[in-house]
């Protein structure tokens, strides 16, 4: 699970994210919980549906985050 934060010409921030799932069938689906930490005790939580071997997506953000945490709560079986 990776993320790359970019600021575009419009002044808005976006996270380019990649989530990989290995050793699963193409029919396998799982929700990955994500926490976006903006600092100053401001956080947002979302979940992303990932099907098959993975997903790449762009996540629009209201401001530049300090950190993006994938699989919060360790609720999805994974290697870190």
Buried (B, 14 or more C-beta within 10 A) or exposed (E): BEBEBEEEEEEEBBBEBEBEBEEBEEEEEBEBBBBBBBEEEEBEEEEBEBEEBEBEEEBEBEEEBEEBBBBBEEEBEBEE
